[in-house]
């Protein structure tokens, strides 16, 4: 997988996990504060779309994941 694909995979997994942990009706519910993490991921996705810079992609490239086109 390329770094841009992994960024989207990780972001999607983080959103789903934080929703499962933050929504009271979920069997995995811990605290509503997990919804703040969902918002954090969303803000980072918006920021990366507008600036074309993503910290997660930088980290993935440093550990050897190819960039891709």
PDB file of N, CA, C and O in Angstrom:
ATOM      1  N   UNK A   1       0.835  -1.183   0.000  1.00  0.00           N
ATOM      2  CA  UNK A   1       0.000   0.000   0.000  1.00  0.00           C
ATOM      3  C   UNK A   1       0.881   1.248   0.000  1.00  0.00           C
ATOM      4  O   UNK A   1       1.986   1.251   0.542  1.00  0.00           O
ATOM      5  N   UNK A   2       0.377   2.275  -0.604  1.00  0.00           N
ATOM      6  CA  UNK A   2       1.065   3.564  -0.638  1.00  0.00           C
ATOM      7  C   UNK A   2       0.684   4.369   0.604  1.00  0.00           C
ATOM      8  O   UNK A   2      -0.315   4.077   1.262  1.00  0.00           O
ATOM      9  N   UNK A   3       1.494   5.386   0.918  1.00  0.00           N
ATOM     10  CA  UNK A   3       1.252   6.166   2.140  1.00  0.00           C
ATOM     11  C   UNK A   3      -0.109   6.853   2.128  1.00  0.00           C
ATOM     12  O   UNK A   3      -0.774   6.908   3.163  1.00  0.00           O
ATOM     13  N   UNK A   4      -0.536   7.376   0.986  1.00  0.00           N
ATOM     14  CA  UNK A   4      -1.839   8.066   0.943  1.00  0.00           C
ATOM     15  C   UNK A   4      -2.978   7.095   1.202  1.00  0.00           C
ATOM     16  O   UNK A   4      -4.002   7.482   1.766  1.00  0.00           O
ATOM     17  N   UNK A   5      -2.816   5.828   0.796  1.00  0.00           N
ATOM     18  CA  UNK A   5      -3.853   4.830   1.054  1.00  0.00           C
ATOM     19  C   UNK A   5      -3.898   4.478   2.538  1.00  0.00           C
ATOM     20  O   UNK A   5      -4.973   4.330   3.118  1.00  0.00           O
ATOM     21  N   UNK A   6      -2.712   4.344   3.149  1.00  0.00           N
ATOM     22  CA  UNK A   6      -2.664   4.018   4.566  1.00  0.00           C
ATOM     23  C   UNK A   6      -3.210   5.152   5.424  1.00  0.00           C
ATOM     24  O   UNK A   6      -3.839   4.899   6.451  1.00  0.00           O
ATOM     25  N   UNK A   7      -2.979   6.397   5.017  1.00  0.00           N
ATOM     26  CA  UNK A   7      -3.518   7.539   5.764  1.00  0.00           C
ATOM     27  C   UNK A   7      -5.035   7.434   5.820  1.00  0.00           C
ATOM     28  O   UNK A   7      -5.627   7.614   6.884  1.00  0.00           O
ATOM     29  N   UNK A   8      -5.657   7.151   4.712  1.00  0.00           N
ATOM     30  CA  UNK A   8      -7.117   7.044   4.677  1.00  0.00           C
ATOM     31  C   UNK A   8      -7.614   5.831   5.464  1.00  0.00           C
ATOM     32  O   UNK A   8      -8.644   5.900   6.134  1.00  0.00           O
ATOM     33  N   UNK A   9      -6.884   4.730   5.379  1.00  0.00           N
ATOM     34  CA  UNK A   9      -7.243   3.533   6.131  1.00  0.00           C
ATOM     35  C   UNK A   9      -7.161   3.793   7.634  1.00  0.00           C
ATOM     36  O   UNK A   9      -8.077   3.443   8.378  1.00  0.00           O
ATOM     37  N   UNK A  10      -6.069   4.405   8.077  1.00  0.00           N
ATOM     38  CA  UNK A  10      -5.883   4.699   9.496  1.00  0.00           C
ATOM     39  C   UNK A  10      -6.922   5.709   9.979  1.00  0.00           C
ATOM     40  O   UNK A  10      -7.499   5.534  11.052  1.00  0.00           O
ATOM     41  N   UNK A  11      -7.164   6.755   9.203  1.00  0.00           N
ATOM     42  CA  UNK A  11      -8.160   7.762   9.593  1.00  0.00           C
ATOM     43  C   UNK A  11      -9.548   7.131   9.721  1.00  0.00           C
ATOM     44  O   UNK A  11     -10.269   7.405  10.680  1.00  0.00           O
ATOM     45  N   UNK A  12      -9.914   6.301   8.770  1.00  0.00           N
ATOM     46  CA  UNK A  12     -11.215   5.623   8.839  1.00  0.00           C
ATOM     47  C   UNK A  12     -11.328   4.718  10.050  1.00  0.00           C
ATOM     48  O   UNK A  12     -12.364   4.685  10.715  1.00  0.00           O
ATOM     49  N   UNK A  13     -10.262   3.982  10.337  1.00  0.00           N
ATOM     50  CA  UNK A  13     -10.264   3.103  11.506  1.00  0.00           C
ATOM     51  C   UNK A  13     -10.362   3.913  12.796  1.00  0.00           C
ATOM     52  O   UNK A  13     -11.092   3.532  13.711  1.00  0.00           O
ATOM     53  N   UNK A  14      -9.626   5.037  12.877  1.00  0.00           N
ATOM     54  CA  UNK A  14      -9.689   5.896  14.061  1.00  0.00           C
ATOM     55  C   UNK A  14     -11.091   6.457  14.260  1.00  0.00           C
ATOM     56  O   UNK A  14     -11.585   6.499  15.386  1.00  0.00           O
ATOM     57  N   UNK A  15     -11.735   6.887  13.182  1.00  0.00           N
ATOM     58  CA  UNK A  15     -13.085   7.450  13.291  1.00  0.00           C
ATOM     59  C   UNK A  15     -14.058   6.381  13.790  1.00  0.00           C
ATOM     60  O   UNK A  15     -14.836   6.628  14.711  1.00  0.00           O
ATOM     61  N   UNK A  16     -14.013   5.203  13.188  1.00  0.00           N
ATOM     62  CA  UNK A  16     -14.936   4.141  13.603  1.00  0.00           C
ATOM     63  C   UNK A  16     -14.688   3.701  15.043  1.00  0.00           C
ATOM     64  O   UNK A  16     -15.634   3.481  15.799  1.00  0.00           O
ATOM     65  N   UNK A  17     -13.412   3.573  15.422  1.00  0.00           N
ATOM     66  CA  UNK A  17     -13.098   3.167  16.793  1.00  0.00           C
ATOM     67  C   UNK A  17     -13.534   4.227  17.799  1.00  0.00           C
ATOM     68  O   UNK A  17     -14.118   3.897  18.831  1.00  0.00           O
ATOM     69  N   UNK A  18     -13.254   5.501  17.506  1.00  0.00           N
ATOM     70  CA  UNK A  18     -13.631   6.552  18.448  1.00  0.00           C
ATOM     71  C   UNK A  18     -15.150   6.707  18.542  1.00  0.00           C
ATOM     72  O   UNK A  18     -15.668   7.047  19.606  1.00  0.00           O
ATOM     73  N   UNK A  19     -15.862   6.467  17.455  1.00  0.00           N
ATOM     74  CA  UNK A  19     -17.322   6.480  17.533  1.00  0.00           C
ATOM     75  C   UNK A  19     -17.829   5.324  18.388  1.00  0.00           C
ATOM     76  O   UNK A  19     -18.747   5.499  19.190  1.00  0.00           O
ATOM     77  N   UNK A  20     -17.233   4.140  18.220  1.00  0.00           N
ATOM     78  CA  UNK A  20     -17.644   2.985  19.019  1.00  0.00           C
ATOM     79  C   UNK A  20     -17.389   3.218  20.505  1.00  0.00           C
ATOM     80  O   UNK A  20     -18.153   2.756  21.352  1.00  0.00           O
ATOM     81  N   UNK A  21     -16.309   3.937  20.817  1.00  0.00           N
ATOM     82  CA  UNK A  21     -15.975   4.197  22.211  1.00  0.00           C
ATOM     83  C   UNK A  21     -16.709   5.413  22.783  1.00  0.00           C
ATOM     84  O   UNK A  21     -16.765   5.580  24.001  1.00  0.00           O
ATOM     85  N   UNK A  22     -17.278   6.273  21.906  1.00  0.00           N
ATOM     86  CA  UNK A  22     -17.858   7.524  22.377  1.00  0.00           C
ATOM     87  C   UNK A  22     -19.358   7.641  22.322  1.00  0.00           C
ATOM     88  O   UNK A  22     -19.922   8.559  22.918  1.00  0.00           O
ATOM     89  N   UNK A  23     -20.030   6.730  21.617  1.00  0.00           N
ATOM     90  CA  UNK A  23     -21.489   6.805  21.512  1.00  0.00           C
ATOM     91  C   UNK A  23     -22.113   5.937  22.612  1.00  0.00           C
ATOM     92  O   UNK A  23     -21.826   4.743  22.696  1.00  0.00           O
ATOM     93  N   UNK A  24     -22.966   6.535  23.454  1.00  0.00           N
ATOM     94  CA  UNK A  24     -23.511   5.809  24.603  1.00  0.00           C
ATOM     95  C   UNK A  24     -24.216   4.490  24.273  1.00  0.00           C
ATOM     96  O   UNK A  24     -24.207   3.581  25.103  1.00  0.00           O
ATOM     97  N   UNK A  25     -24.815   4.358  23.112  1.00  0.00           N
ATOM     98  CA  UNK A  25     -25.516   3.120  22.779  1.00  0.00           C
ATOM     99  C   UNK A  25     -24.604   1.982  22.362  1.00  0.00           C
ATOM    100  O   UNK A  25     -25.064   0.854  22.187  1.00  0.00           O
ATOM    101  N   UNK A  26     -23.329   2.258  22.202  1.00  0.00           N
ATOM    102  CA  UNK A  26     -22.374   1.243  21.745  1.00  0.00           C
ATOM    103  C   UNK A  26     -22.011   0.279  22.873  1.00  0.00           C
ATOM    104  O   UNK A  26     -21.895   0.688  24.028  1.00  0.00           O
ATOM    105  N   UNK A  27     -21.832  -0.998  22.539  1.00  0.00           N
ATOM    106  CA  UNK A  27     -21.399  -1.951  23.575  1.00  0.00           C
ATOM    107  C   UNK A  27     -19.959  -1.690  24.040  1.00  0.00           C
ATOM    108  O   UNK A  27     -19.550  -2.203  25.081  1.00  0.00           O
ATOM    109  N   UNK A  28     -19.193  -0.906  23.288  1.00  0.00           N
ATOM    110  CA  UNK A  28     -17.814  -0.575  23.649  1.00  0.00           C
ATOM    111  C   UNK A  28     -17.688   0.786  24.324  1.00  0.00           C
ATOM    112  O   UNK A  28     -16.576   1.256  24.567  1.00  0.00           O
ATOM    113  N   UNK A  29     -18.814   1.422  24.628  1.00  0.00           N
ATOM    114  CA  UNK A  29     -18.816   2.786  25.169  1.00  0.00           C
ATOM    115  C   UNK A  29     -17.938   2.909  26.412  1.00  0.00           C
ATOM    116  O   UNK A  29     -18.032   2.115  27.348  1.00  0.00           O
ATOM    117  N   UNK A  30     -17.074   3.940  26.387  1.00  0.00           N
ATOM    118  CA  UNK A  30     -16.262   4.282  27.560  1.00  0.00           C
ATOM    119  C   UNK A  30     -16.581   5.685  28.062  1.00  0.00           C
ATOM    120  O   UNK A  30     -16.841   5.891  29.248  1.00  0.00           O
ATOM    121  N   UNK A  31     -16.558   6.654  27.133  1.00  0.00           N
ATOM    122  CA  UNK A  31     -16.781   8.051  27.516  1.00  0.00           C
ATOM    123  C   UNK A  31     -17.155   8.852  26.276  1.00  0.00           C
ATOM    124  O   UNK A  31     -16.682   8.567  25.176  1.00  0.00           O
ATOM    125  N   UNK A  32     -17.996   9.842  26.461  1.00  0.00           N
ATOM    126  CA  UNK A  32     -18.364  10.709  25.344  1.00  0.00           C
ATOM    127  C   UNK A  32     -17.183  11.551  24.867  1.00  0.00           C
ATOM    128  O   UNK A  32     -17.233  12.101  23.767  1.00  0.00           O
ATOM    129  N   UNK A  33     -16.141  11.661  25.653  1.00  0.00           N
ATOM    130  CA  UNK A  33     -14.951  12.418  25.257  1.00  0.00           C
ATOM    131  C   UNK A  33     -14.248  11.799  24.060  1.00  0.00           C
ATOM    132  O   UNK A  33     -13.459  12.479  23.404  1.00  0.00           O
ATOM    133  N   UNK A  34     -14.507  10.534  23.754  1.00  0.00           N
ATOM    134  CA  UNK A  34     -13.921   9.920  22.562  1.00  0.00           C
ATOM    135  C   UNK A  34     -14.412  10.598  21.289  1.00  0.00           C
ATOM    136  O   UNK A  34     -13.750  10.519  20.254  1.00  0.00           O
ATOM    137  N   UNK A  35     -15.558  11.260  21.352  1.00  0.00           N
ATOM    138  CA  UNK A  35     -16.069  11.973  20.182  1.00  0.00           C
ATOM    139  C   UNK A  35     -15.175  13.164  19.833  1.00  0.00           C
ATOM    140  O   UNK A  35     -15.152  13.603  18.683  1.00  0.00           O
ATOM    141  N   UNK A  36     -14.449  13.681  20.805  1.00  0.00           N
ATOM    142  CA  UNK A  36     -13.476  14.747  20.530  1.00  0.00           C
ATOM    143  C   UNK A  36     -12.369  14.221  19.628  1.00  0.00           C
ATOM    144  O   UNK A  36     -11.859  14.953  18.779  1.00  0.00           O
ATOM    145  N   UNK A  37     -11.998  12.970  19.802  1.00  0.00           N
ATOM    146  CA  UNK A  37     -10.977  12.377  18.926  1.00  0.00           C
ATOM    147  C   UNK A  37     -11.507  12.242  17.501  1.00  0.00           C
ATOM    148  O   UNK A  37     -10.763  12.435  16.540  1.00  0.00           O
ATOM    149  N   UNK A  38     -12.783  11.913  17.362  1.00  0.00           N
ATOM    150  CA  UNK A  38     -13.409  11.863  16.040  1.00  0.00           C
ATOM    151  C   UNK A  38     -13.308  13.228  15.369  1.00  0.00           C
ATOM    152  O   UNK A  38     -12.961  13.320  14.192  1.00  0.00           O
ATOM    153  N   UNK A  39     -13.611  14.286  16.116  1.00  0.00           N
ATOM    154  CA  UNK A  39     -13.513  15.650  15.585  1.00  0.00           C
ATOM    155  C   UNK A  39     -12.065  15.987  15.228  1.00  0.00           C
ATOM    156  O   UNK A  39     -11.821  16.627  14.206  1.00  0.00           O
ATOM    157  N   UNK A  40     -11.111  15.573  16.042  1.00  0.00           N
ATOM    158  CA  UNK A  40      -9.691  15.816  15.791  1.00  0.00           C
ATOM    159  C   UNK A  40      -9.262  15.185  14.464  1.00  0.00           C
ATOM    160  O   UNK A  40      -8.559  15.816  13.674  1.00  0.00           O
ATOM    161  N   UNK A  41      -9.679  13.957  14.221  1.00  0.00           N
ATOM    162  CA  UNK A  41      -9.344  13.292  12.967  1.00  0.00           C
ATOM    163  C   UNK A  41      -9.977  14.033  11.790  1.00  0.00           C
ATOM    164  O   UNK A  41      -9.332  14.224  10.759  1.00  0.00           O
ATOM    165  N   UNK A  42     -11.226  14.449  11.937  1.00  0.00           N
ATOM    166  CA  UNK A  42     -11.898  15.192  10.876  1.00  0.00           C
ATOM    167  C   UNK A  42     -11.219  16.510  10.566  1.00  0.00           C
ATOM    168  O   UNK A  42     -11.060  16.865   9.399  1.00  0.00           O
ATOM    169  N   UNK A  43     -10.816  17.238  11.595  1.00  0.00           N
ATOM    170  CA  UNK A  43     -10.112  18.507  11.393  1.00  0.00           C
ATOM    171  C   UNK A  43      -8.777  18.268  10.684  1.00  0.00           C
ATOM    172  O   UNK A  43      -8.396  19.040   9.804  1.00  0.00           O
ATOM    173  N   UNK A  44      -8.074  17.214  11.060  1.00  0.00           N
ATOM    174  CA  UNK A  44      -6.812  16.907  10.394  1.00  0.00           C
ATOM    175  C   UNK A  44      -7.014  16.533   8.932  1.00  0.00           C
ATOM    176  O   UNK A  44      -6.188  16.883   8.090  1.00  0.00           O
ATOM    177  N   UNK A  45      -8.085  15.836   8.617  1.00  0.00           N
ATOM    178  CA  UNK A  45      -8.377  15.508   7.221  1.00  0.00           C
ATOM    179  C   UNK A  45      -8.672  16.769   6.421  1.00  0.00           C
ATOM    180  O   UNK A  45      -8.197  16.920   5.295  1.00  0.00           O
ATOM    181  N   UNK A  46      -9.452  17.672   6.997  1.00  0.00           N
ATOM    182  CA  UNK A  46      -9.735  18.945   6.322  1.00  0.00           C
ATOM    183  C   UNK A  46      -8.459  19.758   6.118  1.00  0.00           C
ATOM    184  O   UNK A  46      -8.221  20.293   5.035  1.00  0.00           O
ATOM    185  N   UNK A  47      -7.648  19.846   7.156  1.00  0.00           N
ATOM    186  CA  UNK A  47      -6.400  20.602   7.074  1.00  0.00           C
ATOM    187  C   UNK A  47      -5.491  20.026   5.995  1.00  0.00           C
ATOM    188  O   UNK A  47      -4.898  20.781   5.226  1.00  0.00           O
ATOM    189  N   UNK A  48      -5.372  18.710   5.924  1.00  0.00           N
ATOM    190  CA  UNK A  48      -4.482  18.103   4.933  1.00  0.00           C
ATOM    191  C   UNK A  48      -5.014  18.297   3.512  1.00  0.00           C
ATOM    192  O   UNK A  48      -4.232  18.391   2.565  1.00  0.00           O
ATOM    193  N   UNK A  49      -6.322  18.358   3.361  1.00  0.00           N
ATOM    194  CA  UNK A  49      -6.891  18.607   2.032  1.00  0.00           C
ATOM    195  C   UNK A  49      -6.611  20.030   1.566  1.00  0.00           C
ATOM    196  O   UNK A  49      -6.388  20.266   0.378  1.00  0.00           O
ATOM    197  N   UNK A  50      -6.623  20.979   2.501  1.00  0.00           N
ATOM    198  CA  UNK A  50      -6.419  22.380   2.139  1.00  0.00           C
ATOM    199  C   UNK A  50      -4.948  22.758   1.996  1.00  0.00           C
ATOM    200  O   UNK A  50      -4.602  23.615   1.183  1.00  0.00           O
ATOM    201  N   UNK A  51      -4.072  22.116   2.791  1.00  0.00           N
ATOM    202  CA  UNK A  51      -2.662  22.498   2.773  1.00  0.00           C
ATOM    203  C   UNK A  51      -1.766  21.523   2.027  1.00  0.00           C
ATOM    204  O   UNK A  51      -0.604  21.823   1.753  1.00  0.00           O
ATOM    205  N   UNK A  52      -2.309  20.350   1.697  1.00  0.00           N
ATOM    206  CA  UNK A  52      -1.551  19.279   1.053  1.00  0.00           C
ATOM    207  C   UNK A  52      -0.381  18.797   1.913  1.00  0.00           C
ATOM    208  O   UNK A  52       0.633  18.343   1.383  1.00  0.00           O
ATOM    209  N   UNK A  53      -0.520  18.894   3.230  1.00  0.00           N
ATOM    210  CA  UNK A  53       0.479  18.405   4.175  1.00  0.00           C
ATOM    211  C   UNK A  53      -0.229  17.584   5.236  1.00  0.00           C
ATOM    212  O   UNK A  53      -1.230  18.021   5.803  1.00  0.00           O
ATOM    213  N   UNK A  54       0.295  16.384   5.505  1.00  0.00           N
ATOM    214  CA  UNK A  54      -0.325  15.489   6.477  1.00  0.00           C
ATOM    215  C   UNK A  54       0.771  14.858   7.337  1.00  0.00           C
ATOM    216  O   UNK A  54       1.662  14.189   6.815  1.00  0.00           O
ATOM    217  N   UNK A  55       0.706  15.070   8.643  1.00  0.00           N
ATOM    218  CA  UNK A  55       1.709  14.534   9.548  1.00  0.00           C
ATOM    219  C   UNK A  55       1.759  13.011   9.497  1.00  0.00           C
ATOM    220  O   UNK A  55       2.843  12.430   9.533  1.00  0.00           O
ATOM    221  N   UNK A  56       0.610  12.360   9.415  1.00  0.00           N
ATOM    222  CA  UNK A  56       0.588  10.894   9.359  1.00  0.00           C
ATOM    223  C   UNK A  56       1.335  10.390   8.134  1.00  0.00           C
ATOM    224  O   UNK A  56       2.045   9.387   8.212  1.00  0.00           O
ATOM    225  N   UNK A  57       1.185  11.071   7.010  1.00  0.00           N
ATOM    226  CA  UNK A  57       1.887  10.668   5.794  1.00  0.00           C
ATOM    227  C   UNK A  57       3.392  10.858   5.950  1.00  0.00           C
ATOM    228  O   UNK A  57       4.170  10.032   5.472  1.00  0.00           O
ATOM    229  N   UNK A  58       3.807  11.925   6.606  1.00  0.00           N
ATOM    230  CA  UNK A  58       5.231  12.155   6.873  1.00  0.00           C
ATOM    231  C   UNK A  58       5.785  11.020   7.741  1.00  0.00           C
ATOM    232  O   UNK A  58       6.864  10.494   7.469  1.00  0.00           O
ATOM    233  N   UNK A  59       5.046  10.650   8.776  1.00  0.00           N
ATOM    234  CA  UNK A  59       5.473   9.565   9.666  1.00  0.00           C
ATOM    235  C   UNK A  59       5.572   8.256   8.906  1.00  0.00           C
ATOM    236  O   UNK A  59       6.545   7.518   9.062  1.00  0.00           O
ATOM    237  N   UNK A  60       4.572   7.959   8.081  1.00  0.00           N
ATOM    238  CA  UNK A  60       4.590   6.712   7.318  1.00  0.00           C
ATOM    239  C   UNK A  60       5.765   6.657   6.346  1.00  0.00           C
ATOM    240  O   UNK A  60       6.381   5.606   6.173  1.00  0.00           O
ATOM    241  N   UNK A  61       6.073   7.771   5.721  1.00  0.00           N
ATOM    242  CA  UNK A  61       7.212   7.805   4.809  1.00  0.00           C
ATOM    243  C   UNK A  61       8.525   7.578   5.539  1.00  0.00           C
ATOM    244  O   UNK A  61       9.428   6.929   5.011  1.00  0.00           O
ATOM    245  N   UNK A  62       8.634   8.114   6.760  1.00  0.00           N
ATOM    246  CA  UNK A  62       9.861   7.941   7.542  1.00  0.00           C
ATOM    247  C   UNK A  62      10.076   6.499   7.967  1.00  0.00           C
ATOM    248  O   UNK A  62      11.214   6.078   8.173  1.00  0.00           O
ATOM    249  N   UNK A  63       8.993   5.733   8.104  1.00  0.00           N
ATOM    250  CA  UNK A  63       9.152   4.321   8.461  1.00  0.00           C
ATOM    251  C   UNK A  63       9.260   3.427   7.227  1.00  0.00           C
ATOM    252  O   UNK A  63       9.297   2.202   7.338  1.00  0.00           O
ATOM    253  N   UNK A  64       9.309   4.055   6.045  1.00  0.00           N
ATOM    254  CA  UNK A  64       9.602   3.284   4.848  1.00  0.00           C
ATOM    255  C   UNK A  64       8.440   2.978   3.919  1.00  0.00           C
ATOM    256  O   UNK A  64       8.611   2.230   2.957  1.00  0.00           O
ATOM    257  N   UNK A  65       7.285   3.524   4.173  1.00  0.00           N
ATOM    258  CA  UNK A  65       6.132   3.286   3.296  1.00  0.00           C
ATOM    259  C   UNK A  65       6.313   4.161   2.036  1.00  0.00           C
ATOM    260  O   UNK A  65       6.573   5.358   2.158  1.00  0.00           O
ATOM    261  N   UNK A  66       6.180   3.580   0.835  1.00  0.00           N
ATOM    262  CA  UNK A  66       6.349   4.376  -0.376  1.00  0.00           C
ATOM    263  C   UNK A  66       5.265   5.438  -0.539  1.00  0.00           C
ATOM    264  O   UNK A  66       4.121   5.244  -0.129  1.00  0.00           O
ATOM    265  N   UNK A  67       5.644   6.565  -1.147  1.00  0.00           N
ATOM    266  CA  UNK A  67       4.754   7.716  -1.289  1.00  0.00           C
ATOM    267  C   UNK A  67       3.576   7.442  -2.230  1.00  0.00           C
ATOM    268  O   UNK A  67       2.428   7.614  -1.820  1.00  0.00           O
ATOM    269  N   UNK A  68       3.809   7.041  -3.416  1.00  0.00           N
ATOM    270  CA  UNK A  68       2.726   6.806  -4.366  1.00  0.00           C
ATOM    271  C   UNK A  68       2.331   8.055  -5.107  1.00  0.00           C
ATOM    272  O   UNK A  68       2.773   9.159  -4.786  1.00  0.00           O
ATOM    273  N   UNK A  69       1.474   7.861  -6.126  1.00  0.00           N
ATOM    274  CA  UNK A  69       1.087   9.002  -6.962  1.00  0.00           C
ATOM    275  C   UNK A  69      -0.404   9.209  -6.967  1.00  0.00           C
ATOM    276  O   UNK A  69      -0.899  10.127  -7.620  1.00  0.00           O
TER     277      UNK A  69
END
